[in-house]
Amino acid sequence: MQREYHRWYSSRLGRDMELLVFGHAGAKVIVFPTREGRFHEYEDLGLVASLAPKIEAGHLQLYCVDGFAGESYYCSWRRPADRVARHLAYEDYVLSEVLPLAHSRNTHPETIAHGCSLGAFGAASIAFRRPERFSRLVAFSGRYDLTHAVECFGDLLDGHRGEDVYYCMPSQFLPRLGCPERLDQMRRLNITLTIGAEDPFLGNNRHLSDVLRDKGVGHALHVWDGRAHRGRAWRQMAPLYL
């Protein structure tokens, strides 16, 4: 399997960012890591190996981006508004630096936003707000409103609310989305959501599914048995849904 390491200075983020690319051809998959994950997490968890047949056959090419949660939503010493601003800068890095790299190396028309746990939120937030830049969204075990506290997962913005928060949280802005052009773009997305029947974010996923259905946005919500918020389940999911 072709494996490449990339590192460059991002003026948008003010620091070096690292990236791993797996594969030589196929649909481009932008992989967002979990809360504490780095660019090598997807490989470390065995997910790259679970997709090896598709990667080696030229069906998928993975672009595993570096994590940024420690400087954004999980940076407790920053003001909440600054946490959101750092996340938006990270999204700009993905849109303006990572996607152009992928498009320059691979002419396949399909681009997939993908992630697990917090990575699922990252993939969904960017794909729902910029649906014209993606073909598919594949999100495993995500929470799509980071202000919604459940079990040990707290409100990551400490009660801060406002327009900046609203437009980053799919569960908040999608119910009121009425722009016909944006909805048409979203309806062209191929959307797959997965969650475990005993996972803490089950209710949030069902709510998001209801919202999408009400908006006429086709999607699939797969509810797995038990608690599926773990690497073993994600390794089984990846070959099925990517």
N, C-alpha and C positions, 0 to 999 in steps of 0.2 A: 504493500500500500504506500502510495506517495504521501510523505509527511514533510511539511515545511514550517519553519519557525520564522516569524517576522517581528520586528520591533522598530518603532519609530517615535519621534517626539511629536506629540499632539499639541499644537498651539491652543486648541480649543479647551484642553484640559490642563495645560501647563505642566505636563510631565510625559515621560515615556509610557507607551502602552504596548503590550505584547499580544501575540496572536498565533494560533496554530491552524494550519490548513491541512485537511486530510482529503486525499482523492485528487483525481486529475480531470474529472468531467462530471456532467449531470447537473441536476437542480442544485442551486446554491443554498445552503442551509446556514443561516446566521444563528449560532448557538450562544445563548446567554446563560451564564453560570448561576448557581444558587447564592445564597447570602454571603457565605465566606469563600465561595469558589473562585479559582483563578482560571486562566486560559487553558490550563491542562486538566481541569477537573473532569470534563467529559471523558477524557481518555483514562484518567485515574479510576473513575467509577465503572469502567468496563463498557461504557456505552458506544465508544468508537468500535470496539471489538464486536459488539452485538450487531453493528451495522456493516461490518467488514465486507460481507458478500455484495451488498449494494454499492458500497464505495469502490471496491475493486472492479466491479462490473461497469463502472462509469455512470451509475444512476444518481449518485449523490456526491456532492463535494461540501465538506463541512468547513466553516469558518468559525472557530471557537474563540470568542472575544474574551478579554480579561474582565474580571469582576471590578465593580466600582461602588458596591454598597457601603463599604467602610468610609467612603467620602461623601455619600449621599444619604440615603434613608436610614442607614444604621450608624451614622456619625452623630452620636448623641450630644457632643459638645457644640455642634453648629446650631444656629437658629433654624427652626423648622422651615421657614421660607428659603433659607440658603441650602438646606438639604434638597428641596425640590429643584432649585436652580442648578445645583450640581448634577442632579439626575438629567435634567434637560440638556446640559452641556454634554453629558455622556451620550445621550441620544443623538445629538448633533454630530459627535465624533463617529458614531456608527453610520449615520446617514451620509455624512460628507467625506469620510475617510475610508471606512471599512467597505461600504457598498461599492464605491468607485474602484477599490482594489479588486473586489470580486468580479465586477463587470469587465474590468480590463483583462482579466485572466480567463474568463469563462463566458461564452456567449449564450449559454443556455437561457431560455426566456423565463424560467421559473426561479423565484427567490422566496425562500421559506424563513419565517421568523419562528424560532423554537427555543424552548427552555423548560427547566424543571423547577418547581418551587418558586423562589423569588425570580428565577430566570423565566418562568412562565409569565409572571407579571410583566417583566421587561419586554418579552416578546409580544404580549398582548397589547400593552400600552402603546408601543411604537407602531404595531400593525394596525390597530384600530384608529389611531390618529393620523397615520400616513398610509392608508390602504393602497394608494396608487404606487407605492414603492415595493409592494409585496404581492405574491401570488397565493401564499398559503400561510396559515398560522397553526402551529402544532404545539399545544401547551399542556404540560403534565403537572398536576398537583398544585395549581396556582391559587393565589389569593388576589383578587382583582380590585380590591379596595384596601390599601394599606393602613387606612384609618380605622378599619373594622377590627376590633379586638375579639379574639376567640382563643380559648385555652391559654397556652403560654405565649401566643402571638399577640403582642400589644399594638396599640396605636402608634405607628412609627413617626407621627407628626405631633404627638403630645397635645392633641386638641386643636392644633392650628388648622384653620379652614380658610378657604378663599378660592379665587378663580384659578390660581396656579395649581392648587391641589385638585380642584374639581376636574380640570382638563387632563390630568395625568391618570385619574382613576377610572378605568372602564366601567365599573359598576355605578359610578356617579354620573358620568357625562352621557353614556349611551342611552339611558332611558329618555332623556330630553332631546336627543339628537333628531333634528327634523330637516336638515339640509338635504334636498333630493339628490344633489350631485354626490355628496359624501356617502349617502346611503347606497347609491348605485355602485360606487367604488367598493364599498364594503361588501355588497352582495356578490361581487366577483371573487371575493376571497374564498378559498377552500379552508374551512375552520374545523379543527379537531381539538376538543377539550377532554381531558381524562382526570378522574378523581376516584379515590377509594370510598367505599360505602361507610367506612369508619374514620375517614379523614376529617380534620377540623374544618376544612374549607368546602365541605360538601354543599352546605346551604348556599354559600356564595356562588359556587359553580352553577347550581340549579337556578339561582336568581339570574345570573348572567345568561344562561340558556333561555330562560323565559323572556328576557329583554330582547335577545336576538330574534327569537321566534316572533315576538310582537312587531319587530321592525322588518320582518320579511327577510331576514338574513339567514340563509341556510347554514347549517353547522351540524356537527355530531358531538354529543356528550356521552362519553363512555364511563360508566360507573363500575369500577372493579370491586371484587369482594375484599372485605377486610380493610386494613390500613395499607394504602399503596404509596404513601409519601416516603419512599425509600428507593435506594439504588437498585435493589433486586427487581422491584416492579418496573422501574423505568427501563431496565435492560430488556425486559419482556415487551414493553410497550413500543420501544423505538422501532424495531423491525416491522411491527404491525401497522404503525401509523405514519411513518416517514417514507 
